[in-house]
């Protein structure tokens, strides 16, 4: 039997807690049948509490598989039971020099299992990753897990203090006890000695001695079949037979999780566990509560889950609250100092750690790293070539230099997005940005960055109505931080025209994804540029501002924007813009139930569009007229107009926006009582909305479905869907189009009249808990016609 005491979690009828459960299993495996052993932690708890006739015998310190530090074991002596056994079955007989650790190992269960598997399949395994990710500690824990696999031991060689590559073979030989042979190179003597050995050699911190380490590893692999080498380095050694494993940051919850998850759930993340453990060591009274958990999560998230950075932040709880620490992360290099005095100098502050990596770069690599810091959230190769080339870096050299930075773990490649792109951890980006400012290169890089995102936005504009709109929306979502950065620079540098061009070209993107944000940008740009830009560009920006206000349901504001834009467009003879604005004003009048004015404006716009090549706007104007007809109560005429609208959109191959007239056809079918046709049309409209990732349109479809359920007498399902729609619209800070909104409000009022308030509120509240995906599933699964 083996007894150990430690932290574990009861979940799903079982215990979870890898280190504690592994620890007790290791204690048990050391004992013989009939023998009971307890760990030192358990022995301390039992002191003074043992029953009469039971004592503990000190068995000394023993190395146990999977435990980096030796464990003092105690045998439980019970009268009338055997108590004489052979020597414990520990790993004390396996030679090694693994250093004793004074802090616990946190997380990494998946990585440990994967690395043990790789060590069986490869003879040279290199752990790569940026500084502070815990490569050394992980390699030591792997060594402890596999200690019993190597007859001749596990040997750790620390290379960080070395500056001379010539000393690498001598340092390894000294650790292994290999003597120098007069007249023979040490590498040859070392290779001969290793020929018959079965051991694991750990070479730690190889990045500044790559060539020497590669030469030594290659010689060892050719000399010995049973020797394995585990190295840690910012980049791989680059020799045949090597397997490189990038050590990820610790898993950390996002700030969104902190708003919804319990403290218990948040503390299951390794990054949070590490912060709590190290903070408790710094201040024994530290605890995580509902009040400070969001700040702890923010610290771990903004520090990219980098173990060293988290440990340095945790050490600050002696003087600061976690909220104060989180608030100072914008100046993290000044904040995160004061590491262990016995640690390597570069591990005592966050800046020193990254300084070490930066110092190992060639000058062109340093220049590119600095320039790449202008990107926020990531960048494509095309963007890097456009923004970072010049002044010493040819465009054709950018790919090679980025590849080197990837190899050195300063840049990572992300292939899980619409277009493969690169990124830096935010901590490294802040460091590189500081270097960019020190080199006075900021303005020189920001200008081409702004120009690139003007071009990207204007490439999107013609695609916003095309078959590839879904791909483009996903691409722009990955670029949103760079778009924000470019707009901010346009405002700061007073390049208002470039700012207008970006925001206006992304009109459809703002409407579908970020209406409030896009509107805020336009209002600020237009306010600041009022005395600078009065021509066509301003008229177009005012029109787009009106569109965003319209989609938010602020029709008076939209009308004012359109009227101001129309005056400018007429003054500069911008006929196309005039036609579009007449259409916009007609739709706005209709939304405010001024149908006569709306019909006149839309008819005037349609006449103008017929003289231009504007098939999309002609079709949309027909749709606007159909909306008026439907609002005035002539459903049959509206049905014919909507069918024509859909036909025109399909003729010109426009998929964007087709969901609206299809939904209208479904709403008219619902008025007729044809539930089968209504359900089919709502489903087609919803599919189009989801393909275009139009969340507002999806909500309108769900509202239409709810109205159908209400008409069918399925009131509880309708109330649940209405609850889901309410929550979705509130979370997106938007409302539906006027016709959808009117039908929705009338239907929900009628539904409320059928219920007592408590019953309706309970059903609606249940629907509010649904996500968009769950609400769609409810609608599709509950559709019976």
NUBA-808781 format. One record per residue (C-alpha): x, y, z; chain; residue number from 1. Coordinates in steps of 0.2 Angstrom, whole numbers. Each point is the difference from the previous one (the first is absolute). Example, Ala and Ser with C-alpha at 12.3 -4.5 7.8 and 13.67 -1.06 7.14 Angstrom:
       x       y       z   cadena   num
      62     -22      39        A     1
       6      17      -3        A     2
***
This chain:
       x       y       z   cadena   num
       0       0       0        A     1
       5      18      -3        A     2
      -7      15       8        A     3
       3      18      -5        A     4
      -9      17       3        A     5
      -2      13     -13        A     6
     -13      11     -10        A     7
     -12     -10     -11        A     8
     -17       4      -6        A     9
     -16     -11       1        A    10
      -8       1     -18        A    11
     -12     -12      -8        A    12
       1     -13      13        A    13
      19      -1       0        A    14
      15       9       6        A    15
      10      12     -12        A    16
      17       8       4        A    17
      15      -8     -10        A    18
      14       4      11        A    19
      -8      -6      16        A    20
      -7     -16      -7        A    21
      17      -4      -9        A    22
       9       4      17        A    23
     -11     -13      10        A    24
       2     -13     -14        A    25
      19       3       1        A    26
       1      -3      19        A    27
     -11     -15      -2        A    28
      11      -8     -14        A    29
      15       1      12        A    30
      -7     -11      13        A    31
      -1     -19       1        A    32
     -16     -11       3        A    33
      -5       3      18        A    34
      10      16       2        A    35
      -8      17       3        A    36
      10      15      -5        A    37
      -5      18       3        A    38
       7      16      -8        A    39
       8      14      10        A    40
     -15      11      -2        A    41
     -11     -14       8        A    42
      12      -4      14        A    43
       0      19       5        A    44
     -19      -1       1        A    45
       0     -16      10        A    46
      13       6      13        A    47
      -8      -2      17        A    48
     -16      -8      -6        A    49
       5     -18      -3        A    50
      -9     -13      10        A    51
       8     -10      13        A    52
      11     -14      -7        A    53
       3      10     -16        A    54
      17       9      -4        A    55
       9       7     -15        A    56
      17      -6      -5        A    57
      11      13     -10        A    58
       5      -9     -16        A    59
      11      15      -6        A    60
      -1      10     -17        A    61
      -4      -9     -16        A    62
      -2       4     -18        A    63
     -17      -5      -7        A    64
      -5      -1     -18        A    65
      -8      16      -6        A    66
       6      11      15        A    67
      14      12      -3        A    68
       5       1      18        A    69
       4     -14      12        A    70
     -14      -5      12        A    71
       2      -5      18        A    72
     -10     -15       3        A    73
      -6      -8      17        A    74
      -5     -18       3        A    75
     -15      -3      11        A    76
       4     -12      13        A    77
     -15      -9       8        A    78
       2     -13      14        A    79
      -4     -18      -6        A    80
       3       4     -18        A    81
      16      -3     -10        A    82
      12      15       0        A    83
      16      -7      -8        A    84
       1       2     -18        A    85
      14       1     -13        A    86
       7      17      -6        A    87
     -14      11      -7        A    88
      -2      -1     -19        A    89
       4      18      -3        A    90
      12       8     -14        A    91
      14       3      12        A    92
      11     -12      -9        A    93
      -2       9     -17        A    94
      14      13      -2        A    95
      -5      18      -4        A    96
       3      18       4        A    97
     -17       7      -1        A    98
       0      16      10        A    99
     -12       1      15        A   100
     -14      13      -3        A   101
      -7      11      13        A   102
     -17       4      -8        A   103
     -13     -12      -7        A   104
      -3      -5     -18        A   105
     -17       7      -6        A   106
     -10      -7     -14        A   107
       7      -6     -17        A   108
      -8     -18       2        A   109
      -3      -1     -19        A   110
      17       6      -4        A   111
       8     -12      12        A   112
      -9     -15      -8        A   113
       4       6     -18        A   114
      19       3       4        A   115
       1     -17       8        A   116
      -7      -8     -16        A   117
      12      10     -11        A   118
      15      -5      10        A   119
      -4     -18      -4        A   120
      -1       4     -19        A   121
      14      12      -2        A   122
      18       1       6        A   123
       2      19       0        A   124
     -15      10       7        A   125
       2      19       1        A   126
     -12      10      10        A   127
      -2      17      -8        A   128
      -9      16       5        A   129
       2      18       5        A   130
       8       5      16        A   131
      -9      -4      16        A   132
     -12     -13      -7        A   133
       8     -13      12        A   134
      10     -11     -12        A   135
      13      -4      14        A   136
     -13      -5      13        A   137
      -9     -10     -12        A   138
      15     -10      -6        A   139
       5      -3      18        A   140
     -18      -7       4        A   141
       1     -11     -16        A   142
      16      -7       7        A   143
      -7      -4      16        A   144
     -14      -9      -8        A   145
      11     -11     -11        A   146
      14      -2      13        A   147
      -2     -19       1        A   148
       1      -2     -19        A   149
      19       3       0        A   150
      12     -12       7        A   151
      15      12       0        A   152
     -10      15       7        A   153
      -7      17      -4        A   154
      12      14      -1        A   155
      -3      19       0        A   156
      12      12      -8        A   157
      -3      19       2        A   158
       8       9     -14        A   159
      -6      18       4        A   160
      16       5       9        A   161
      11      -5     -15        A   162
       5      13     -12        A   163
      14     -10     -10        A   164
      -7     -13     -12        A   165
      16     -10       2        A   166
      -5      -4      19        A   167
     -16      -9      -5        A   168
       8     -18      -1        A   169
      11       3      15        A   170
     -15       6      10        A   171
     -10     -16      -5        A   172
      15     -11       4        A   173
       2       8      17        A   174
     -18      -4       4        A   175
       1     -18      -6        A   176
      17      -3       8        A   177
       9      -3     -16        A   178
      19       3       1        A   179
      10      10     -12        A   180
      12     -11     -11        A   181
      16       8      -4        A   182
       2       3     -19        A   183
     -19      -3      -4        A   184
     -14      12      -2        A   185
     -12       0      15        A   186
     -15      -3     -12        A   187
       9     -16      -7        A   188
       3      -6      18        A   189
     -18       4       5        A   190
      -7      -9     -15        A   191
      10     -16       4        A   192
      -6       0      18        A   193
     -18       1      -5        A   194
       1     -14     -13        A   195
      -7     -13      13        A   196
     -10      12      11        A   197
     -19       0       2        A   198
      -3      18       7        A   199
     -10      16      -3        A   200
      11      15      -2        A   201
      -9      17       3        A   202
       8      15      -8        A   203
      -8      16       7        A   204
       1      17      -8        A   205
       8      -3     -17        A   206
      -5      15      -9        A   207
      16      10       1        A   208
      10     -16      -4        A   209
     -10      -7     -14        A   210
      14      -6     -11        A   211
      10      -8      14        A   212
     -15      -9       7        A   213
      -5      -6     -17        A   214
      17      -7      -3        A   215
       1      -9      17        A   216
     -18      -7      -3        A   217
       4      -6     -17        A   218
      16      -9       6        A   219
      -9      -8      15        A   220
     -14      -6     -11        A   221
      12      -8     -12        A   222
      10      -8      14        A   223
     -14      -7      11        A   224
     -16      -9      -4        A   225
      -7       1      17        A   226
       4      17       6        A   227
     -15      13      -1        A   228
       3      19      -1        A   229
     -13      12       7        A   230
       5      18      -4        A   231
      -9      17       4        A   232
       3      15     -11        A   233
      -8      15      -8        A   234
       2      -9     -17        A   235
       4     -18      -6        A   236
      17      -6      -2        A   237
      -4      -4     -19        A   238
       9     -17      -2        A   239
      -7     -16      -7        A   240
     -10     -11      12        A   241
      -6      15      10        A   242
     -18       2       6        A   243
      -4      18       5        A   244
     -15       2      12        A   245
      -6      18       3        A   246
      -4       3      19        A   247
     -16       9       0        A   248
      -5      13      13        A   249
     -11      -6      15        A   250
     -18      -1      -4        A   251
      -9      16       7        A   252
     -18       5       0        A   253
      -5      15     -10        A   254
      -8      15       9        A   255
     -17      -5      -7        A   256
       2     -16      10        A   257
       3      10      16        A   258
     -17       8      -3        A   259
     -10     -16      -1        A   260
      10     -14       9        A   261
       1      -4      18        A   262
      17       2      10        A   263
       1     -19       1        A   264
      -1      -2     -19        A   265
      13      14      -3        A   266
      12      -7      12        A   267
       1     -16     -11        A   268
      10      10     -13        A   269
      19      -3       2        A   270
       4      18      -1        A   271
     -12       5      14        A   272
       6     -15      11        A   273
      18       6      -2        A   274
      -4      18       4        A   275
      -9      -6      16        A   276
      13     -11       6        A   277
      14      12      -3        A   278
     -10      15       7        A   279
      -4     -11      16        A   280
      19      -3       2        A   281
       3      19      -1        A   282
     -15       4      12        A   283
      -7     -14      10        A   284
     -17       8       2        A   285
      -3       2     -18        A   286
     -16      -8      -7        A   287
     -10       1     -16        A   288
     -18       6       3        A   289
     -14       5     -11        A   290
       6      18       1        A   291
      18      -2      -5        A   292
      -2     -15     -12        A   293
      -3      11     -15        A   294
      16      10       3        A   295
      10     -17       2        A   296
      -7      -6     -16        A   297
       5      17      -9        A   298
      17      -2       7        A   299
       3     -18      -7        A   300
      -9       4     -17        A   301
      10      16      -3        A   302
      16      -8       5        A   303
      -3     -13     -14        A   304
       0     -14      13        A   305
      19       2       1        A   306
       5      -9      16        A   307
      15      11       4        A   308
     -10      16      -3        A   309
     -15      -7      11        A   310
      13      -5      14        A   311
       7      18       0        A   312
     -17       8       0        A   313
      -5     -12      15        A   314
      15       6      10        A   315
      -8      17      -1        A   316
     -14      -4      12        A   317
      11       4      14        A   318
      -2      18      -4        A   319
     -15       2     -12        A   320
     -18      -7      -2        A   321
      -3     -11     -15        A   322
     -11      15      -7        A   323
      15      11       1        A   324
      12     -12      -8        A   325
     -13      -3     -14        A   326
      -1      19      -3        A   327
      19       2      -1        A   328
       2     -13     -14        A   329
       2      13     -13        A   330
      17       4       8        A   331
       3     -18       3        A   332
      19       1      -2        A   333
       2      12      14        A   334
     -13     -10      11        A   335
       7     -18      -3        A   336
      17       1       9        A   337
       6      -8      16        A   338
       2     -18      -5        A   339
      10     -12      11        A   340
      17       6       3        A   341
       7     -17      -3        A   342
      -8      -1     -17        A   343
      10       4     -16        A   344
       1      18      -2        A   345
     -11       0     -16        A   346
     -14      -8      10        A   347
       0      13      14        A   348
     -10      12     -10        A   349
     -12      -2     -15        A   350
      10      13     -11        A   351
      17      -9       4        A   352
      -8     -16      -6        A   353
      -5       7     -17        A   354
      16      10      -1        A   355
       9     -16       0        A   356
     -10      -6     -15        A   357
       2      16      -9        A   358
      19       1       2        A   359
       1     -17      -9        A   360
      -8       7     -16        A   361
       9       6     -15        A   362
      -2      18      -4        A   363
     -13      -3     -14        A   364
     -10     -11      11        A   365
       0      14      14        A   366
      -6      13     -13        A   367
     -14     -11      -6        A   368
      -5      -5      18        A   369
      -2      19       4        A   370
     -10       4     -16        A   371
     -12     -15       3        A   372
      -5       7      16        A   373
     -10      13      -9        A   374
     -13     -14      -3        A   375
     -13      -4      13        A   376
      -7     -17       1        A   377
      10      -8     -14        A   378
       4       3     -18        A   379
       1      -9     -17        A   380
      16      -2     -10        A   381
      -7      12     -13        A   382
      -2      13      14        A   383
      17      -3       6        A   384
       8       2     -17        A   385
     -10      16      -3        A   386
       3       8      17        A   387
      17      -5       5        A   388
      10       0     -15        A   389
      12      14      -4        A   390
      14       9       9        A   391
      12     -15       0        A   392
     -13     -14      -2        A   393
      -4      -6     -18        A   394
     -18      -6      -3        A   395
       7     -16      -6        A   396
       9      -3      17        A   397
     -15       2      11        A   398
      -6     -18      -1        A   399
      17      -7       4        A   400
       2      12      15        A   401
     -17      -4       7        A   402
       4     -18      -2        A   403
      16       3      11        A   404
     -11       9      13        A   405
     -12     -15       0        A   406
      15     -12       3        A   407
       6      11      14        A   408
     -18      -1       8        A   409
      -2      19      -1        A   410
     -14      -1     -13        A   411
     -13     -14      -2        A   412
     -10      -6     -15        A   413
     -18      -2       2        A   414
      -9     -11     -14        A   415
     -17      -1       9        A   416
      -6      17      -8        A   417
      -8       5     -16        A   418
      18       4      -7        A   419
      15      -7       8        A   420
       9      14      10        A   421
      13       3      13        A   422
      -1       8      17        A   423
      11       4      15        A   424
      -4      -3      18        A   425
      -6      17       7        A   426
      15       1      12        A   427
      12      -2     -14        A   428
     -10      12     -11        A   429
       1      13      14        A   430
      19      -2       1        A   431
       2       1     -18        A   432
     -11      16      -1        A   433
      11       8      14        A   434
      15      -4     -11        A   435
      -9       7     -15        A   436
      -3      17       9        A   437
      18       0       7        A   438
       6      -1     -18        A   439
     -12      14      -5        A   440
      -7     -11     -14        A   441
     -18       1       5        A   442
      -7      12     -12        A   443
      10      -8     -14        A   444
     -10     -16       2        A   445
     -17       6       5        A   446
      -2       9     -16        A   447
       2     -15     -11        A   448
     -11     -10      13        A   449
     -14      12      -3        A   450
       2       0     -19        A   451
      -1     -19       0        A   452
     -16      -1      10        A   453
      -8      14     -11        A   454
       4     -12     -15        A   455
      -7     -15      10        A   456
     -16       8       4        A   457
      -3       6     -17        A   458
       4     -18      -7        A   459
     -14      -5      12        A   460
     -13      12      -6        A   461
      -4      -8     -17        A   462
       0     -17       8        A   463
     -13       5      13        A   464
     -14      -5     -12        A   465
       9     -14      -8        A   466
       2     -19       2        A   467
      15       1      11        A   468
      -7      12      13        A   469
       1     -13      14        A   470
      18      -3      -3        A   471
       3      19       0        A   472
     -10       3      16        A   473
      10     -14       9        A   474
      16       8      -7        A   475
      -5      17       6        A   476
      -4      -6      17        A   477
      18      -7       2        A   478
       6      17      -6        A   479
     -11      11      11        A   480
      14       5      12        A   481
      10       6     -14        A   482
     -15       9      -8        A   483
      -2       9      17        A   484
      18       4       1        A   485
       0       7     -18        A   486
     -15      11       4        A   487
       8       6      16        A   488
      15       5      -9        A   489
     -10       9     -14        A   490
      -8      11      14        A   491
      16       3       9        A   492
       9       5     -16        A   493
     -15      10      -6        A   494
      -1     -11     -16        A   495
     -19       1       0        A   496
      -2      -5     -18        A   497
       9     -17       3        A   498
     -11      -3      16        A   499
     -16       4     -10        A   500
       5     -12     -13        A   501
       3     -14      12        A   502
     -16       2      10        A   503
     -11       3     -15        A   504
       7     -15     -10        A   505
      -4     -11      15        A   506
     -18       6       0        A   507
      -7     -18      -1        A   508
      12      -7      12        A   509
      -5      13      13        A   510
     -18      -3      -3        A   511
       1     -19       2        A   512
      13      -1      14        A   513
       4      17       9        A   514
     -13      13      -3        A   515
       3      10      15        A   516
      19       1      -3        A   517
      -1       4     -18        A   518
     -13      14       4        A   519
      12       7      14        A   520
      15       1     -12        A   521
     -11       9     -14        A   522
      -6      13      13        A   523
      17       4       6        A   524
       8       1     -17        A   525
     -14      11      -7        A   526
       1      11      16        A   527
      18       3      -1        A   528
       1       2     -19        A   529
     -15      12      -2        A   530
      11      15      -5        A   531
      12     -11     -11        A   532
     -10     -11     -11        A   533
     -17       6      -8        A   534
       0     -10     -16        A   535
      -6     -17      -7        A   536
       9      -9      13        A   537
      -9       9      14        A   538
     -17      -3      -8        A   539
       4     -18      -1        A   540
       5      -1      18        A   541
     -16       9       5        A   542
     -10     -13     -10        A   543
       9     -14       9        A   544
      -3       8      17        A   545
     -18       1      -4        A   546
      -1     -18      -5        A   547
       8      -5      17        A   548
     -12      11       9        A   549
     -14      -7     -10        A   550
       5     -18       5        A   551
       0       5      18        A   552
     -18       6      -2        A   553
       5      19       3        A   554
     -10       6     -15        A   555
       0      18       4        A   556
      19       0       1        A   557
       1     -10     -16        A   558
     -11      13      -9        A   559
      11      14       5        A   560
      15      -9      -6        A   561
      -8      -4     -17        A   562
      -6      18      -2        A   563
      17       8       4        A   564
       8     -13     -12        A   565
     -13       4     -14        A   566
       4      19       1        A   567
      18      -4      -3        A   568
      -3     -13     -14        A   569
     -11      12      -9        A   570
      13      14       1        A   571
      14     -11      -7        A   572
     -11      -8     -13        A   573
       2     -17       7        A   574
     -15      -8      -9        A   575
       3     -18       6        A   576
       1       6      18        A   577
     -15      11      -2        A   578
     -10     -16      -6        A   579
       6     -10      14        A   580
      -5      13      13        A   581
     -17       2      -7        A   582
      -2     -19       2        A   583
       6       2      18        A   584
     -11      14       4        A   585
     -15      -9      -7        A   586
       3     -15      11        A   587
       3      11      15        A   588
     -17       9      -3        A   589
      -8     -17      -2        A   590
       8      -6      17        A   591
      -8      15       8        A   592
     -17      -5      -8        A   593
       0      15     -12        A   594
      -5     -11     -15        A   595
      -5      13     -13        A   596
      17       9       2        A   597
       9     -16       0        A   598
      -8      -6     -16        A   599
       3      16      -9        A   600
      19       0       5        A   601
       2     -19      -5        A   602
      -8       3     -16        A   603
      11      15      -4        A   604
      15     -11       5        A   605
      -6     -14     -11        A   606
      -1      11     -15        A   607
      18       6       2        A   608
       6     -17       3        A   609
      -8      -6     -17        A   610
      12      13      -9        A   611
      16      -8       9        A   612
       8     -17       1        A   613
      -6      -3      18        A   614
      -9     -17       0        A   615
       2      -3      19        A   616
      -7      17       5        A   617
     -15      -2     -13        A   618
      -4     -16       8        A   619
       1       7      18        A   620
     -11      15      -5        A   621
     -13     -13      -6        A   622
       1      -8      17        A   623
      -2      17       8        A   624
     -16       3     -10        A   625
      -6     -18       5        A   626
       3       4      18        A   627
     -12      15      -2        A   628
     -13     -10      -9        A   629
       1     -13      14        A   630
      -1      13      14        A   631
     -15       7      -8        A   632
      -9     -17       0        A   633
       0      -6     -18        A   634
       9     -16       4        A   635
      -4      -8     -18        A   636
       8      15      -9        A   637
      15       0      12        A   638
       2     -19      -3        A   639
       2       3     -19        A   640
      12      14       3        A   641
      11     -10      12        A   642
       0     -15     -13        A   643
       6      13     -13        A   644
      13       6      13        A   645
       7     -18       3        A   646
       0      -3     -19        A   647
      10      16      -4        A   648
      13      -4      14        A   649
       2     -18      -7        A   650
       2       6     -18        A   651
      15      11       5        A   652
       7     -13      12        A   653
      -2      10      16        A   654
      -1     -11      15        A   655
       2      13      13        A   656
     -17       7       6        A   657
     -11     -14      -9        A   658
      -5      -6      17        A   659
     -11      15       3        A   660
     -12      -1     -14        A   661
      -1     -19       2        A   662
      -4       3      19        A   663
     -14      12      -6        A   664
      -7     -13     -12        A   665
      -1     -12      15        A   666
      -8      14      11        A   667
     -14       2     -13        A   668
      -2     -19      -1        A   669
      -2       0      19        A   670
     -14      13      -2        A   671
      -8     -11     -13        A   672
       0     -14      13        A   673
      12     -11     -11        A   674
      11      -6      13        A   675
      10     -12     -11        A   676
       5      13     -12        A   677
       4      12      14        A   678
      11     -12       9        A   679
       9      -5     -16        A   680
       3      19      -5        A   681
       6       4      18        A   682
      12     -15       0        A   683
       7       6     -17        A   684
       2      18       6        A   685
       8      -6      16        A   686
      13     -11     -10        A   687
       4      16     -10        A   688
       3      10      16        A   689
      11     -13       8        A   690
      10      -2     -16        A   691
       3      19       0        A   692
       2      -1      19        A   693
     -14      14       1        A   694
      -5      -2      19        A   695
     -13      14      -2        A   696
      -8      -9     -14        A   697
       0     -17       9        A   698
      -8       9      15        A   699
     -14       6     -11        A   700
      -3     -17      -7        A   701
      -1      -7      17        A   702
     -13      14       4        A   703
     -10      -5     -15        A   704
       1     -19       5        A   705
      -7       6      17        A   706
     -14       9      -8        A   707
      -4     -16     -10        A   708
       0     -10      16        A   709
     -12      13       9        A   710
     -12      -1     -15        A   711
       0     -19       1        A   712
      -4       1      19        A   713
      17      -6       6        A   714
       2      14      11        A   715
      13      -6      12        A   716
      12      -4     -14        A   717
      -3      17      -7        A   718
       3       9      16        A   719
      17      -9       2        A   720
       5       5     -17        A   721
      -5      18       3        A   722
      11      -1      16        A   723
      15      -6     -10        A   724
      -3      14     -13        A   725
      -1      14      13        A   726
      16      -6       8        A   727
       9      -1     -17        A   728
      -5      17      -6        A   729
       4       8      17        A   730
      18      -8       0        A   731
       3       6     -18        A   732
      -7      18       4        A   733
     -12       0     -15        A   734
     -18      -3      -5        A   735
      -8      -8     -15        A   736
      -6       9     -16        A   737
     -16      10       2        A   738
     -12     -14      -8        A   739
       8     -13      10        A   740
      -1      10      16        A   741
     -18       5      -3        A   742
      -5     -18      -3        A   743
      10      -5      15        A   744
      -7      12      12        A   745
     -18      -3      -6        A   746
       2     -19       2        A   747
       8       1      17        A   748
     -13      12       7        A   749
     -14     -13      -6        A   750
      10     -14       8        A   751
       2       9      16        A   752
     -19       2       1        A   753
      -3     -19       0        A   754
      11      -3      15        A   755
       0       6      18        A   756
      16      11       2        A   757
       9     -13      11        A   758
      -2     -14     -13        A   759
       6      10     -14        A   760
      14       8       9        A   761
       6     -18       5        A   762
       0      -6     -18        A   763
       8      15      -6        A   764
      13      -1      13        A   765
       4     -18      -5        A   766
       3       6     -18        A   767
      11      14       6        A   768
      13     -13       6        A   769
       1      -7     -18        A   770
      15       4     -11        A   771
      -3       4     -19        A   772
       4     -18      -4        A   773
     -11      -7      13        A   774
     -15      11      -6        A   775
       3      -5     -18        A   776
       0     -19       6        A   777
     -16       3       9        A   778
      -9       8     -15        A   779
       6     -13     -12        A   780
      -4     -15      11        A   781
     -17       7       5        A   782
      -6       4     -17        A   783
     -16     -11      -3        A   784
     -11       5     -15        A   785
***
